[in-house]
Amino acid sequence: MKELDFVWEKVRVDLDKDSYDILIGPGILTNVGEDLKKDFPASSYFIISDSNVSDLLGEDLLNILKQQGLNVYLLSFPAGESSKNMDTIVSLARQMVKNGADRQSMILALGGGVTGDIAAFLASIYMRGISCIQLPTTLLAQVDSSVGGKTGVDIPEGKNLLGTFFQPKRVYCDIGTLASLPKEEFINGMAEVVKYGMIMSKDLFKLLEERYEDIVQLEPELICKIVKESCSIKAQVVSQDEKEGGLRRILNFGHTIGHSIEAASNYSIAHGCAVSIGMVVVSRLAIIKGMFSEEEFIRLRNLLKSLGLPTNVPNNLDTKELIDLLYHDKKTIAKRVNFVLCPEIGRCFVTDDVDIEDIEKAIESCR
């Protein structure tokens, strides 16, 4: 990705005393140290990262912060969804205690969605809560998981069943880090961008249709634009519904079935890929219920395919198991599964008025 000389973009998440900014642009990580000294002084800083990102970016960030005279430590955990559990939280917390972390310390979450969830969850419970800053390095984390304050870890019964709502002090989206991602990891994040277009923005969806080739080539100004648009949509929703009491549930478009697909595959299917399939299934469900057109369904499926995302439910995943997993999802209320359905591209609503038979039909029709 070539360097650009332009002003960073900024998106505000308006939550009264918990409001914060999302900064977007190339090269932001090199300036984080100056910002921390000026805006977020702390007794010590703990960079938390997985083993992959720690080697790739963690040591560099550690040195940048030390050059600013900051008291900083780098802690890492084994990369992968399998580390997203309470054992990892306790291990990291004990390392923080060993290095003298107190209530004036700050956690810096450097990495993708798993790291963001783990680090922010730890920040929310360490000494009953210390400050946290998100430094997302994947597209999926930049446009989705780093924004909004959701934290969580998995237990055998389901994904993210233990967690808190805990807002960061700031989010730094350095789009330069995306160039270091494997292509499949970048494509994985694009599923969340498509989601935003489907639920709230016809213009964003159309932009993705028209410029998908440039997006995959990481055209910098375009990447900044789609990250900013995605963050703006999420910020707008989160500002109105911080703790998922109503409106925020629309952000789960494709996720309910997507989480079942992830779990049924033993997490061998990446989150974005599972969400991509989930969006196709719930859009087929909307067609079955007579509220979504075949024409717009084809547009969605074609866009996902153009981006290199999957659109079919794998044949080795059992329909009954997928439906059983739906009822263990944290979005299930009183044994009723909530689905986000789109009557058209750019508009959506939440409903639990869905028959199991229709869910089965939708899944089977997407094999």
N, C-alpha and C positions, 0 to 999 in steps of 0.2 A: 504494500500500500504506500503510495507516494505521500510525502509530507505536504500539507497545505498551510498557507499563511492566511488563516481567517479566524475571526473571533469565535470563541467557544459559545455554543448554544446553552441556554439555561431554561429549565422548567421548574416552576414552583409547586410544591405539594402543600396546599393550604390546610393546616390542621391546628389553627390557633397557636398555642404555646409549643406544640410539637411540629410546627411547620419547618420545612427544609427545602433546599435547592438540589436539583439534579444538574450537574455540569456535564456537557457533552462536547467532545472534540478530540483531535489527535494530540498526543503528547502530554495529556493532563497529568499522568502519574509523576512526571519529572518535577511538577510544581506542587505536589501534595505537601511536601515538608514545610514549605513556606506558609501554606494555608493553615496547617496544623499549629504552627507556632503563633500565628496571628489570631486565628479564630477559635481554635480548639486546644488550648494548653492543657496538658495532663501530666500527672506524676510519672507515668510510663505508658508506652504504647506497645500493644501486642498484635503483630501481624499474624493472622491465622490463615493458612493456606493448605491445599492438599499437596501431596508429594510431587505431583507433576508441575504445578504452577510455582511451587516453592523453588524448584530448581530453575525454572524458566524466568520467573520475574521476581520471586520473593527476595533472593539475595541482593538483586539490584535495588529494589525498593528499600531494603534494610540499610544499604550503604547510603542511598540518597537521604534518608531520614537521619542517619547518624551524622552526615555532613552538616546537617542543620543543628547539630548539638542535642538532638532528642535522645531520651532514654528509651531505647526500642529493642524488642525481642522478636524473633521469628519462630513460630510454632507451626508444625505441620502434622498431618494425619494421612493415612493411606488413601490414595485417590479412589473414588468410586462410591456409588450409592450404598454399598454394603457398610461403609463407615458412618452412615447417617443414623447413629443410634446413641443411646445414653452412655454406653461405655466410652465412646469417643469424647462426649461432653465432659465426663468425669476425668478422663485422662488429661484433657486440655486444661481443665480447671486446676488440677493438681500441679501441672507445670507452671501455671500462672502464680499459684501460691508460692511455689518454690522460688520463683523469680521476683517475689515481693509485690505482686499486684495488689493494689488497695482500691478504695472506692473512688479515687480520683484517676484511676487508670482508664485507658480507652482501648477498645478492640478495633482493629482494622481488618475487614473481611476481604481478602484478596483472592478472587477466583470466580468459579461458576456458581450455579444454583445451590449445589450441595454445600459448598463452603459458606455461602451467604446464609443459608438456613442454620447451619451448625454454629457459626460464629455469632450471629445475632441472637440465637437462642441462648447461647452461653452468656452473652452480654446481659440479656434480660434477667438472668437468675444469679449471676455471680455477685455475691454480697448484696443481693436483692436488687441488682440493676446498676450497670455502669454504661457509659456512653459507647456508641458503636458508629463506625463509618463504613459504608459499602464501597468497595473498589471492584466492581464486576468486570471480568475479563472475557466473558463469552457473550455472544449476542443474546442468547436466551436470558441470561442474568441481567444484561443491560436494559432490555426492553420489558422485562417482567419481574423476575423474582427478587431483584435488589430494591424494587420500589414498592412501597405500601406497608412495610412493617410486619409481614407474615414471617414467622419463624417456625421451625418444626423438625422433628426427627421421626424416624419410622420405628414401628414395632412389628413383630411377625403378623399381627392381625391386620395391618394396613399402613399406608403411607401417610406421613405427617399427622399421625393421631395424637402425638404429644407436641405441644407448641404454645407459642404466645403471640400476641400482637405487640410489637416493639419497634418503634420508628427509629431509623438512623438519624444522625445529626446532619449528614450530607451524603450524596451519592456522586461519585466521579466515574463517568463513562468515557474511558480512553479508547476511542475506536481504533487506535493504532494496535491495540492488543489483539484485535480480531484477525490481523494478518498472520498471526502465529498459530491460529486454530487449524486443525485438520478440516478439510472442506466439509466433511459430514457433520462436524460439530457446529459449523456456521449454519448449514442447512437446517439442522435440528432447531436452531433458534428462530428460523424464519417462520416456523409454524405459529409461534406466538404473534408475530407481526401480522400474518394472515388473519389470525383470530381478531385482532383489533379492527381490521378492515371489515370483517364480517359483522361484528357486533355494533360498530359505531361510525364507520367512515367509508362511504362509497368511494370518496376521492382517494383514500389510501389504497383501497382494494384495486382501483383502476390503475394507480401508479405502479403497483406490483405487477399487474398484468402487462403493462406497457414497457416496464424497465427491468424485468426479471433477469435478463442477461447481464445488464450492467451491475445489478445488485450482487449476483453471484461472483462477478469480477471485482467486487469490493471497491466500486467507484466512490471515493471518499465523501464528496458532497452529498451524494445520494444516500450513503450509509448514515451520515449525520442526520439527514432529513427523516429517514424512516425510524431511526432511534428516537429522535425528538418527537415525531408524531405519535409513536407508540407510547412513550413516556407521558406525553401530554394527555392522551386518552386515559391512561391508568391514573394519572394524578387527578384528573377531573372526577373520576369515579371514586377514588379513595378519599378525596376531600369531602365528598358528600356522604360516604358510608365507610368509615375507617375500619369497622370490625365486622363487616360482612353480615349486617342485619337485614339488608334488602338489596339495594342497587348493585353493590359490589359482587353479588353472585353472578352477574352477567359475565364477569371475567373468567368464569368456569366453562365457557363455551368449548365443547370438545373434551373437557377435562374429566368429566364424570366417567364416561366410558374409557377415556384415555388412561385413567388411573387403573381401571380394571385390566386393561390390556397390558400395562406395565407389570402389574402384580402377577397376572397369569403367565407372563413370559419370564417370570423370576428376574425382572428388570434387565433382561437381555435386549429389549426394545427401548431405545432412548426416549426420554420424556417428550421431546418435540415430535418425534415420529409417531408416538402413541396418540398425542393430541391431534396430529394430522388425520390419522385414521378415525379418531373419535369425532372430529368435525364432519367427516364424510358420513359416518353412521348417524349422527343426530340430524344431519341435513336430510338424509334419506328418511329418518323418522318423521321429520316435518312434512315431507312429501306424502308419506303414508297417512298423516293426519290432515292432509289437504290444505296445508298452509305455506308451502314453498314450491316454487316452480321447477320443473325439470331443467329448464334453460339455465337458471341461476345455479342449480346443482352442478350442471356440467361446467359452468365457469369456475366454480370452486374447485372441482376435481381437476380440471385442466391446469389451473394455476398451481395447485399443489404438485402435480406431476412435473410441470415446467421447472419448478424449484428443486426437483429431485426428492420430494417427500412421498412416502407411501400413502396409498389410498384404499388398500384392501385389508380386511381382517385376515390374519394368517390362518390357514386351514388347521394348523395344529393347536389352536386355542379353542377350547370347548365353549359353546354358547352358554350352556347352563352355568359353567364356572364363572364366565364373565358376568352374568346376571347376578349370581350369588355374591360376587365381590362388590357389585354396586351397592348392596344393602349393608356393607361394612364401611362404606365411604363416609367420611365425616360430614359430607353435605346432605346425608340422608336424615330426614327429620320424621319422627314418629312412624318409622318404617315406610315412609314415602320418599321416593327418589326424586330429587329436583333436577330438571333438565333445562338447559338454556337452548331455546329454539329461535331460529331466524325466519320470520315471514318473508324477508327480502334481504339482500346484501345491504349492510349498514344499519340494520335495525334488529332488535332481539327482545325477548322477554323470558321470564323464568316461570316454569310450571311443573307441578307434580301430577298433572292430569294425563298420565301416560300408562297404557296397559302393558303388562309384561309381554303379551302376545305380539304387540306392535314392536317392542324392543327386539324381540327374537327375530321378527321379520326383517327389521332394519339391519341387524347384524348379519343375518344369513344372506341378505341381498348385496352385502358389501364384501363377500368372500372373493 
